[in-house]
């Protein structure tokens, strides 16, 4: 198996979880939808490329570990929905906002469109993650094409929300591609980094996740997939979570 090795390092990272209220919660590890969007953005794809994004998401395989454990922070947001720029407008006047579909959309006149809207956005702060990314054999971009796209992305990349800009290039500068029998073994063999990107020696057990069926740890089902054609969250994945020793072949 061949995999790309990514080093995710940013002041803030946000791996979106299931959101049911004003709290934008996060998962401990990035999911399939997040990485699909990241790669699609690097390739220059758009939201309208639903079929291609769905196909790419189905091919993704990943394993990730925290080399430097992050801290959770919560950002407090308020939005005054009563401001003129936030209100709905009658036909023929300037609309309220632009959408991701490239069109504008106004607001109605109900009670929910007035007053102050309070939101909480959760983030991982000051962490450093190593991620192994593979693709199954199916029609679509090859690992080489994805490698080149991440090296020279068509657009700026972010790790979750658009405020989460990477602090360094995503690909490992020494070993951007690694091979092994499983993603778990590949991730275990990749050197661990310290806070400043230095290689750390000695054995360590890092908090990690890897595909189900590769042994060890406890299984967990996560809602991490998206129907890109309908622009709605749907579907889940089964993964293993647990400690992963670095620098040795896992048992």
N, C-alpha and C positions, 0 to 999 in steps of 0.2 A: 504494500500500500504506500502511496505517495501523498504527502500532505504539505500544505503551506504552513509556515510558522509565523504567527503574528504576535507582536508585543503591544498590548493595549495599555497605553500610559497616558493619562490625562488628569488635570486637576479635578474634573468631575466626569463621572460616567453614569449612564442611566439605562439599565436593562429592564424595560417596561414589563410590569406584571399585569394581572387582571384588575382593571380599574372599574369600580362600581359606584364611586362617589367622588367627592372633591379631592380625595387623596390619590395622587399619581404614584402608586407604589412601584417598587422595583423587585426584580428577581435577583438571586445571588449570581447567576451566570447569564451570559447572552443566549438568546434562543434562535431558532431557525428564521423567524420573520425578521429579526433585527439584522442578522448577517445577510439575509437575502436583500434587504434594502440597502445595506452598506455596499455590497458587491454591485447591485444594480446601479447605484449612484456612481460608483467608480467606472462602470462600463458606459455611463451616459444614458442609461435607460430612463424612462419616464413612468409616472403612475399609470398612464394608459397602456403600458406594455404588460397587461395583466397575465396573459398566457405565458409569456416568457418568464415572468417572475414566479408564477406558480410552478412551472417546470423546474426552475433553478432551485426553489425551496425544497422540492421533493428529492433533489439530488444531494443536498448538503449533508455532511456528517461532521461532527465537531467534538472536540474534547478541550477543556479549559482548566486552568489552575491559577490560583492567586499566589504569585510570588511574594508580593507585598500586600498584606491584608488591608482593605480600605476601611474607612469610617463612614457610617451612615449619617447624612445630614438631611434636614428637611427645610426647604425654601418656602417661605410664606408669601403667597401672591394675593393681591387684590386687584380687581378690575371694576371701575365705576361704569356700570352699564348705562348710566343716565347721560353720559357725555354725548355731545352731538355726533362725534365720530363713531360712536358705538350704536347709535340708534338706527332703526330702519328708515328708509326714505321712500317717498312716493315715486312712481314710475317717471322717468325722465330726469331725475335728480341723481347726484352722485351716490352710489351704493356704499354699504358699510365696510366691506372688507373683501379681500381676495381669498379664494380658496385654493387648495392644492390641485384642483382640476383646471386652473387657469381662468376661472370665471369669477364674477363678483356675486356676493350674496348679502342681502340686507337682513335686518331683524324685524320681528313683529312688534306688536304694541301691548302684549300681555304683561302681567306682573313679573314674570320670570325674566323679562328683558330690561328691568329697571333695578335701581339700587346697586349695592356693592356685592360683587361675587367674590367669595373667598376660596382660594385653592391652596393645596399643599403639594409641592413637588419634591419627591424623594430622590436622592443621589448617593452614589458611592464617591467618596472623596479620598484623594491621595493614594489610591491603590495602583498596583501594577499586575497585569494579568498576561500569562502566556497562553496562546490558543493554537491548536492544531486543526486545520480545516482541510477536508477532503471532499471529493465529488465522486458520485457513482457513475458508472459508464452508461450514459444516455445522451440523446441529442441535446446540444447546447454548448455553451462556452467550455473550453477545456481548462484544466488547472493552469496551463501555461498562459492562456488568455487572461484568466483571473489574476494570475501573478503580475502580469504586465499592467493590468488595469489598476491594481493596488499600488504598484510602483509609480505610475503616472496617471492618477485618476482624472476622469473627465470633469469632475466637479469637486469642490471641497467636501471632505468626509467628516462625519461626526459619530460619536460612540453613544447612540441613543438619541437624546434630544439635540437640537441644533446648537445649544449652548455648550455641548460636550465636545470641544475640539481636541484632537490628539496633540500631545506634547512632543511627539516624535513620529517619523514615518512608521507605518503599521508593520511592514515586513521586517523580520529579523535581519540585521545588517550583515551577519556572518553566515547563517544557515537559513535562508528563506524557504528552502525545500528540504524535507527530511523523509526518510523511508523507514518502514517497519511493518511487522505483521498486523498490528492493530493501532488504532489511534491512541489507545491508552499507553501502549509501549512506546510509541513515538513521543508522546508528551512527557513520559517519564525520562526519556533519554536526552531531552533538550535541557541545556544548562539553565539553572535558576538565576534570575537577575535580582540585584538589590535595587534600592530606591533610585540610585543614579545610573542604572543601566549596567553596573559592573557585574561580572560573573561571580557567583558565590560558590565556594567549594564546600565539601562536606555533605553528609546526608541530611535531608530534611523532609518532613511529611507536610505537603501543602494541601490545602482545601481544594478539591477538584471535582470535575464531573466528566463523564465519558459515555459513549453509547451503551445502551443495554445489550447484554450478550457478551461483553468483554470482561466479565468477572469482577468480584470484589464489591464492597460498598453496599449501600441500600438503594433500592430502586425508587424513583419518584416520577410521577406523571406531571408534566408541566404544559400549560396552555400557551404554546409559543409559536403557533402557526397562523397564517393569515390567508384569506381568500382575496388575492390581489385584484381579481376581476371585479368583485363587489365592494372592495375596500373595507372589508369587515374582518374582525378576528374570528378564527374558526380552526378547530383541530388542535391536537396535542401530541406530545412526544414522550416516550419513556426513556429516562436516562438514569445512570448510576451516579450517586454522589458519595464522596468519602475522601479520606486522606490518601494522597498519592506520593510515594517516595520518589525523589529525583535522583538521577544518576545511576539507576539500576533497573534491570528488567523486572516488571511486576510479576508476582507469583500468579 
